[in-house]
C-alpha cells in the first residue's frame, strides 16, 4: 500500500509501526478505519483492535 502524507485529525493513532500511520504526526492517514475485537466479551481497551492495521 502506498504511504499517504495526509493526517486524518479525526483518527488519532500512535501505532507508528503501521503502514497507514501518518508519520510526522500521531494520526492515521486513512479516511476511515474499522475497529473490532478478538475477544468474545471485550471488557477493556486491550480487547479491541484496529482491523485496518497494515504491517509496514
Ligand atoms: S490503520 Fe489503524 S493502526 Fe494503522 S495508523 Fe490507522 S488507526 Fe493506526
Backbone and ligand atoms as CSV (ligand in chain L), in Angstrom:
chain,resi,resn,atom,element,x,y,z
A,1,UNK,N,N,0.850,-1.210,0.000
A,1,UNK,CA,C,0.000,0.000,0.000
A,1,UNK,C,C,0.876,1.248,0.000
A,2,UNK,N,N,0.463,2.232,-0.765
A,2,UNK,CA,C,1.226,3.474,-0.885
A,2,UNK,C,C,1.065,4.324,0.374
A,3,UNK,N,N,2.164,4.874,0.865
A,3,UNK,CA,C,2.086,5.707,2.057
A,3,UNK,C,C,1.407,7.034,1.740
A,4,UNK,N,N,0.453,7.430,2.596
A,4,UNK,CA,C,-0.260,8.685,2.391
A,4,UNK,C,C,0.285,9.743,3.334
A,5,UNK,N,N,0.397,10.980,2.838
A,5,UNK,CA,C,1.000,12.061,3.613
A,5,UNK,C,C,0.024,12.712,4.573
A,6,UNK,N,N,-1.257,12.658,4.236
A,6,UNK,CA,C,-2.255,13.472,4.931
A,6,UNK,C,C,-2.732,12.841,6.240
A,7,UNK,N,N,-2.601,13.575,7.340
A,7,UNK,CA,C,-3.086,13.095,8.635
A,7,UNK,C,C,-4.581,13.354,8.754
A,8,UNK,N,N,-5.343,12.321,9.122
A,8,UNK,CA,C,-6.765,12.494,9.411
A,8,UNK,C,C,-6.895,12.808,10.899
A,9,UNK,N,N,-7.170,14.078,11.218
A,9,UNK,CA,C,-7.183,14.501,12.612
A,9,UNK,C,C,-8.381,13.981,13.389
A,10,UNK,N,N,-9.247,13.240,12.741
A,10,UNK,CA,C,-10.358,12.587,13.440
A,10,UNK,C,C,-9.963,11.211,13.945
A,11,UNK,N,N,-8.803,10.701,13.469
A,11,UNK,CA,C,-8.353,9.366,13.894
A,11,UNK,C,C,-6.951,9.471,14.467
A,12,UNK,N,N,-6.866,9.697,15.786
A,12,UNK,CA,C,-5.575,9.760,16.458
A,12,UNK,C,C,-5.042,8.349,16.633
A,13,UNK,N,N,-3.758,8.155,16.384
A,13,UNK,CA,C,-3.176,6.819,16.481
A,13,UNK,C,C,-1.680,6.935,16.746
A,14,UNK,N,N,-1.178,6.084,17.648
A,14,UNK,CA,C,0.240,6.102,17.997
A,14,UNK,C,C,0.981,4.870,17.479
A,15,UNK,N,N,0.324,4.092,16.632
A,15,UNK,CA,C,0.944,2.867,16.130
A,15,UNK,C,C,1.821,3.213,14.918
A,16,UNK,N,N,3.040,3.672,15.222
A,16,UNK,CA,C,3.931,4.126,14.144
A,16,UNK,C,C,4.421,2.961,13.287
A,17,UNK,N,N,4.230,1.731,13.782
A,17,UNK,CA,C,4.654,0.552,13.021
A,17,UNK,C,C,3.668,0.206,11.915
A,18,UNK,N,N,2.547,0.898,11.860
A,18,UNK,CA,C,1.529,0.617,10.847
A,18,UNK,C,C,1.818,1.408,9.569
A,19,UNK,N,N,1.605,0.761,8.449
A,19,UNK,CA,C,1.805,1.389,7.129
A,19,UNK,C,C,0.900,2.613,6.949
A,20,UNK,N,N,-0.251,2.613,7.586
A,20,UNK,CA,C,-1.219,3.707,7.415
A,20,UNK,C,C,-0.989,4.879,8.373
A,21,UNK,N,N,-0.002,4.740,9.278
A,21,UNK,CA,C,0.287,5.837,10.195
A,21,UNK,C,C,0.839,7.028,9.423
A,22,UNK,N,N,0.483,8.236,9.874
A,22,UNK,CA,C,0.857,9.446,9.135
A,22,UNK,C,C,2.369,9.681,9.108
A,23,UNK,N,N,3.055,9.307,10.181
A,23,UNK,CA,C,4.496,9.504,10.204
A,23,UNK,C,C,4.898,10.671,11.079
A,24,UNK,N,N,4.757,11.906,10.571
A,24,UNK,CA,C,5.180,13.089,11.329
A,24,UNK,C,C,4.281,13.340,12.532
A,25,UNK,N,N,2.994,13.069,12.391
A,25,UNK,CA,C,2.045,13.330,13.473
A,25,UNK,C,C,1.421,12.008,13.888
A,26,UNK,N,N,0.893,11.955,15.146
A,26,UNK,CA,C,0.285,10.725,15.625
A,26,UNK,C,C,-1.182,10.621,15.203
A,27,UNK,N,N,-1.365,10.466,13.895
A,27,UNK,CA,C,-2.701,10.288,13.339
A,27,UNK,C,C,-2.641,9.247,12.232
A,28,UNK,N,N,-3.813,8.688,11.961
A,28,UNK,CA,C,-3.961,7.760,10.839
A,28,UNK,C,C,-4.122,8.565,9.552
A,29,UNK,N,N,-3.676,8.007,8.447
A,29,UNK,CA,C,-3.810,8.700,7.171
A,29,UNK,C,C,-5.034,8.250,6.373
A,30,UNK,N,N,-5.736,7.247,6.889
A,30,UNK,CA,C,-6.921,6.765,6.175
A,30,UNK,C,C,-8.117,7.676,6.403
A,31,UNK,N,N,-9.104,7.599,5.476
A,31,UNK,CA,C,-10.345,8.370,5.637
A,31,UNK,C,C,-11.231,7.741,6.711
A,32,UNK,N,N,-11.160,6.424,6.828
A,32,UNK,CA,C,-11.921,5.712,7.861
A,32,UNK,C,C,-11.154,4.458,8.226
A,33,UNK,N,N,-11.424,3.948,9.424
A,33,UNK,CA,C,-10.823,2.687,9.856
A,33,UNK,C,C,-11.926,1.790,10.394
A,34,UNK,N,N,-11.575,0.511,10.571
A,34,UNK,CA,C,-12.511,-0.424,11.186
A,34,UNK,C,C,-11.890,-0.932,12.474
A,35,UNK,N,N,-12.662,-0.864,13.555
A,35,UNK,CA,C,-12.214,-1.369,14.848
A,35,UNK,C,C,-13.023,-2.610,15.191
A,36,UNK,N,N,-12.330,-3.622,15.698
A,36,UNK,CA,C,-13.001,-4.864,16.073
A,36,UNK,C,C,-12.425,-5.404,17.366
A,37,UNK,N,N,-12.710,-6.651,17.638
A,37,UNK,CA,C,-12.200,-7.282,18.850
A,37,UNK,C,C,-11.867,-8.734,18.576
A,38,UNK,N,N,-10.907,-9.260,19.315
A,38,UNK,CA,C,-10.547,-10.666,19.229
A,38,UNK,C,C,-11.124,-11.443,20.404
A,39,UNK,N,N,-11.920,-10.771,21.244
A,39,UNK,CA,C,-12.483,-11.399,22.445
A,39,UNK,C,C,-13.972,-11.685,22.236
A,40,UNK,N,N,-14.496,-12.640,23.007
A,40,UNK,CA,C,-15.938,-12.907,22.969
A,40,UNK,C,C,-16.699,-11.816,23.702
A,41,UNK,N,N,-16.139,-11.406,24.848
A,41,UNK,CA,C,-16.777,-10.361,25.640
A,41,UNK,C,C,-15.751,-9.299,26.015
A,42,UNK,N,N,-15.460,-8.378,25.100
A,42,UNK,CA,C,-14.443,-7.366,25.377
A,42,UNK,C,C,-14.769,-6.538,26.619
A,43,UNK,N,N,-13.784,-6.403,27.520
A,43,UNK,CA,C,-14.046,-5.747,28.799
A,43,UNK,C,C,-13.067,-4.619,29.096
A,44,UNK,N,N,-12.078,-4.430,28.251
A,44,UNK,CA,C,-11.146,-3.322,28.443
A,44,UNK,C,C,-10.517,-2.955,27.100
A,45,UNK,N,N,-9.817,-1.812,27.082
A,45,UNK,CA,C,-9.324,-1.309,25.797
A,45,UNK,C,C,-8.383,-2.283,25.101
A,46,UNK,N,N,-7.654,-3.081,25.888
A,46,UNK,CA,C,-6.720,-4.039,25.284
A,46,UNK,C,C,-7.430,-5.125,24.484
A,47,UNK,N,N,-8.740,-5.228,24.645
A,47,UNK,CA,C,-9.512,-6.246,23.916
A,47,UNK,C,C,-9.881,-5.796,22.510
A,48,UNK,N,N,-9.637,-4.548,22.198
A,48,UNK,CA,C,-10.053,-4.033,20.892
A,48,UNK,C,C,-8.856,-3.898,19.949
A,49,UNK,N,N,-9.136,-3.996,18.669
A,49,UNK,CA,C,-8.079,-3.976,17.665
A,49,UNK,C,C,-8.459,-3.068,16.499
A,50,UNK,N,N,-7.447,-2.437,15.913
A,50,UNK,CA,C,-7.670,-1.745,14.652
A,50,UNK,C,C,-7.538,-2.786,13.538
A,51,UNK,N,N,-8.619,-3.040,12.834
A,51,UNK,CA,C,-8.608,-4.044,11.781
A,51,UNK,C,C,-8.119,-3.488,10.452
A,52,UNK,N,N,-7.791,-2.187,10.449
A,52,UNK,CA,C,-7.238,-1.564,9.245
A,52,UNK,C,C,-5.715,-1.523,9.281
A,53,UNK,N,N,-5.142,-2.057,10.360
A,53,UNK,CA,C,-3.689,-2.114,10.512
A,53,UNK,C,C,-3.063,-2.867,9.337
A,54,UNK,N,N,-1.988,-2.319,8.825
A,54,UNK,CA,C,-1.209,-2.989,7.775
A,54,UNK,C,C,0.253,-2.972,8.200
A,55,UNK,N,N,0.893,-4.123,8.177
A,55,UNK,CA,C,2.307,-4.215,8.535
A,55,UNK,C,C,3.147,-3.381,7.573
A,56,UNK,N,N,4.093,-2.631,8.117
A,56,UNK,CA,C,4.987,-1.813,7.282
A,56,UNK,C,C,5.914,-2.676,6.440
L,1,LIG,S1,S,-4.852,1.768,10.258
L,1,LIG,FE1,FE,-5.259,1.642,12.477
L,1,LIG,S2,S,-3.283,1.104,13.402
L,1,LIG,FE2,FE,-2.885,1.836,11.339
L,1,LIG,S3,S,-2.420,4.007,11.566
L,1,LIG,FE3,FE,-4.613,3.836,11.099
L,1,LIG,S4,S,-5.630,3.754,13.097
L,1,LIG,FE4,FE,-3.450,3.338,13.437
